[in-house]
């Protein structure tokens, strides 16, 4: 708490089923870039702890994997303008990807938290996080049917090559969604279909390269 920058308005945390999963999460990328510390929580009880605690010393606790980020902690006014421009430029792509994924997602949007990964999944501010949902399911309890939000990194080379008219946008969209799910520890409902899509795309890329 004492090491927090003065301008930081929240205490950030991430929950996962292991310390390694938490420490390698793509949700941490913008925080690493800005040298902002994030609590890594990997014990199942941590999910209930942070939800009941709410805040510490007048600083709210905020999951880095839920909701939109408050860029006042993380970006300059120039960064915000650049992000707004990227959102406008990719509006057609995000709308098309959302249409392709259909009921699998709540929405697809341009990410403000990714610097290296092409995509990630986040929970809406009022929904359960993916880790808590999996904990409840492992205990035999039902969890509310909450769909994730997929965020894409506008600066990633793969995303820059995609457009609403891309020939293989359907395959790329589904592969990106499945990879984002895997990166947060979620099981794939159709792992064989994922492998087939990846193999097909790799084959097409190899043929073009030759």
N, C-alpha and C positions, 0 to 999 in steps of 0.2 A: 504493500500500500504506500509506503514512504517513497518508493522509487517511481511512482506514477508521475508522468509529466503534469504540470499544473493545468494544462488545457484539457486533459483527459476527463471526460464526463462520466465514464462508466468503468466498472471492473469487468473485464472480459474473461470468459471461460469457455472450454469445450469439453463435452463428455463423450466417452467412447468406451468400448469393451476392454481396451487394454491401453497401457501407457504408450506403446509404440504406435497404435492406431491413432491416438490423439495427437502425438507429436508429429506425425507425418501427414496429417489431414491438410487438404488443399485450402480449407477455410482459414488457415493460419498465414497464408502467403502475404497478404497486405500488411499484416501485423508484424511479421518478420522484417519486411521492407522498411517499416517505420519504427522499428525497435520498440514496439509496444508489447509488454509482457501479457501472456494469457495463461490462466490457470488450466492445467491439464488434469482432468478428473476422470478416473477410470474405474472407480468402485460403484457398483449399482446404487448404493445408498446416496451417492452424490447427486443423482438426479432429483431425489426428493429433498435433499438438503438445500440445493440452490433455488428450487421452486418455492420452498417455504421461507427461506431467509430473505430473499427479495433484494435487500441492499445491505451495505456495510459502511458505517460512518458517512451516511448521506449519499453514498455512491451506489447507484443501482447495479445489480449484477446482470450482465447481458451475455447470452450465448452468441458466439461468433458464427454459429450454424443456423441461426433463426433470424427472420426478418431482414429488413434493409439496414445497412450500416449508416451510422451518423458520421458523415465525412468531415465534420468539424474536428474530430480527433485525428483524422488520417490524411487530409488533403488540403491543399491551398485553394484559393478561389480560381486560379488558373486550371488546377486539376479538375475542379467541379465543372467548369465550362467545357473542358475537353471531354469529360465523361458524358455530358449532355449531348455533345455533338456526335459521339460514338453511338449513343442510344438512338439518336435520330437516323443516323446512317444505316444502322442494322435493324431498324424497325420492321422492314419487310422480311428479313431473314428470321427474326424471332417469332413473328406471326406465323410464318410458314412452318417452322419447327414445332410450334405449339399445336398447329393444326395436325401435323403428322403424328405427334405423340398422343393427341386426343385426351382421353380420360386418365392417362397415366400421370399427367401433371396438372397443377393448378395454373401455371403460366410458365413462359420462357422469357427471360429478360437478360439484358447486358449486365455483367458482373462488375462490382466495384471492389471485390475482395480477392480476385484471382490475379496473380502476376505471372505464373508459370504454367499452371494446368489449363487445359482447354475448356473444362466445364466442371460444375459441381452441383450438388443438390442441397437446397436449404429448406427449412420449414418456415411456414408463415408465422408471423409474430404470435398469433393466438393458438397455433396448433402444437401438438406434441412433437418433440424432436424425434428423429429416426431412431436414435439409441434407446430412448425411453419406450418407444413403441415396440422395439424388439425385446426389451426386458419384460414388458408386460406379456407379450406373446409367449416368451419362454416360461413364464409362470402360469400359463394357461388362462390368462385373463384377456378379455377382448379390449382392443384399443379403438378409439374413434377413427373412422375412415378419412384420414387426412392425406391429401395428395401433395407431393413435394413441388417446389419451384425449381426449375432448372436454370442455372445461370451460365452464360457463355462468356469467355474471355475475349474481348474484341481485339486484343493485341497478339493473340496466339496465331502462329503461322497457319495452322489448320483452319481456324475460324475465318481468317482473312481470305482463304481460298474458296469458301462456301458462299453461295448466293441462293436466293429463292428459286432460281432456274437451274441449279446444279443438277447434273444428270443423276448422281447417286446421293442426293441430299437425304432421301428417306433412310438409306442404310447408315450414312454418317450420323444422322440425328439419333438413331436408335443405339448405335455403338457408343456415342458420346453419353447418352443417358445411362446405359448399362455400366460404362466405365466409372461414371460419377457415383453410381450406386455402390459399385464394388469398393471405391476409395473410401466410402464412409462405413464399410462393413456390412452392407445389406446383401442378402442372398439374391441371386438372379432367379426369377421364376422360370426362365427358359435358357439355361446356360448353353445348350447345344445350338440354339438359334443364334446366340451371341457369337459363339466360336465360328459358326458358318459365315456370318456377316463379316467378321474380321478377316477370315481366310479369303473370302471373295474380294474384299477391298484390297488386300495385300497382293493378291494375284493380278488384279487389274493394274495396280501401281507398278508391279514388276514388269508386266508386259509393255506398259508405256515406257518404262525406263530402258527396255531393250530396243 
